[in-house]
Amino acid sequence: MKLVSYNIQYGFGADGRYDLERIAQVVACADVIALQEVERHWRRSGEDDQPEILGRLLPEHHWVYGPAFDMDASIRDVAGRLVNRRRQFGTMLLSRLPIVWSRLHLLPMRRMVRPLNTQNSALECMIRTPWGPVRFVSLHLAHVGTEERLEQIDFLLARHRRAGLVGGPWSGEDDEPHRDWTQGEAEPEAPLAAVWLGDFNSEAGSAEYRRIVGDQPYHAGARYLDGFVDAAVAAGQGAGAFHTHVRTTVDGVEKRRLDYCFVAAPIADRVRDFRVDHEVVYSDHHPVFVDIDLDRPAA
């Protein structure tokens, strides 16, 4: 399976051009697509409903959108009738295979004096791959400070480790079949196998990075059952061997690795390839592609 993570900067490229179609063309080859900074009804993007547009541009993919930021954007039409709309900003996940269930996690945040800070989220989606059920998460961590990001990572790790106890969107025996809650389906899985894709706003080797992959200097390559592995490292590449984000500062051009794919330890050995497409400049981030062998049933 081919995975891609792409912070699309609400459709604006490094050239200043707003174009969702070219973004869709870049990611269409992937089986699972994790997008960040996708919005609805903002003036800067022509008040477009971007999830709806991207869904139309990628008709072979199922999709779910998870808004972290939600504000009123209602208008009156020409006849004076109320049109209810929400101004939203969040993450999106698309998949060639059906998305069995999804849920949105609003991440811990801190109120700021300055600079601007906004709510962040993680969109969790369970997909039944040929290998087995896997939880894919499209997420975007805070851009302001390390302390806030560490709180967000701890929140996500705690949810991950409790996946089997929390379960999916419903559990237990249906003792009211006449209400048709389950529509005849078995209880959906909530596996420990997971893949985190997104903009982590932190660099390789940072405190945030170490919080996710662990820090065992005496046992290189040690993997806890409920831990994660950097897909780049699993593919045999260095964690800091490339960049995914370009920023111009007073000191010049700054290139940083902010975007990652972290794979749960039980499936980390199935990662086959990792690459960043530096030719694509349709955002201030570059898309991250991962090939992982989930096309075969587990042995």
Steps between C-alpha positions, in 0.01 A plus 500: 500500500613851423442767765544876471493782752471857376443829679336687211506851657130541410582462132764769458834408348845650542420690179202669671253319275182348641430169327344189655500309172879478479514383862251224423710391201808459724330283762263300276751214468481419871268248664478701822526879492544708816453874446544787743390866483182428308229761542139592435352844425802727556531827307865433414402189302192644335269351766546161334389178667840337457414151635211478256717621211785262582252215532373574148855523366585160651187300413661159565564582865270490801556804721443647846561858612573603858468870587708623794409864453127576467337843478173637365506594130127517434368727226170620358419406143356741243152429634607577857486138614756379751770270363671324788875460446803438719847644451725203570867402492628150559626167373373256239557134422420325171523128424440269206370245750191585707555696818314277746485758778656831593520736794649842556728573795534865605853532635599683820567870442612805695355847477756748368574869551711496184541369235175360361423143607218280369339170590674193358356158433567139402260316271501125571368263232483121513556319169492124439809434291582157353756463783234579759332799665718809543423839657630784281526845658534830315622757750637851539685600816530851643738738324583717802690310768663174601315474830160512331606245237627262770162520672332419170731205434443364851124525440530307173730235645258443787212457257709267287595277793138477611368414152406147599326614819314792343403310187336650194186711475287234670547176693303243692201285420202672341204412724263725303527359144172667403679837523753384238802671660753265342317427173601139544873570507747345743677727747758698296868451576722747685845349440834593652640515146505867405666751269537868590536738205524876512667826586667461840659848499816356653832381363672163510683456830277748683335429834174440312662253262662309787171491689343310209778256403662465844858555607691180578873575454610156622262303278497656156193398305306387809124499437227483760182325389299820551771728354566664164779500243588780259413362155811664356719306744303180438574547129873520574542878471625754750240685703646838408617422147243723327264793553123536454449873559662815364483837675661830408636697798717810543797264508411330174317183398437250778432134415354278770346156537159553659287233329515132595353157478530305824410132481394285795774253595304184404489608132822705478686217324252526215621848395668467160577854387492862614547813293431872496407661168699825495389577145145567615464859621122524525525588871770619740533130588608211279296177477635194683448159332528163676470150354390244755417135441143474630372342178557143625320324787696461821687169523 
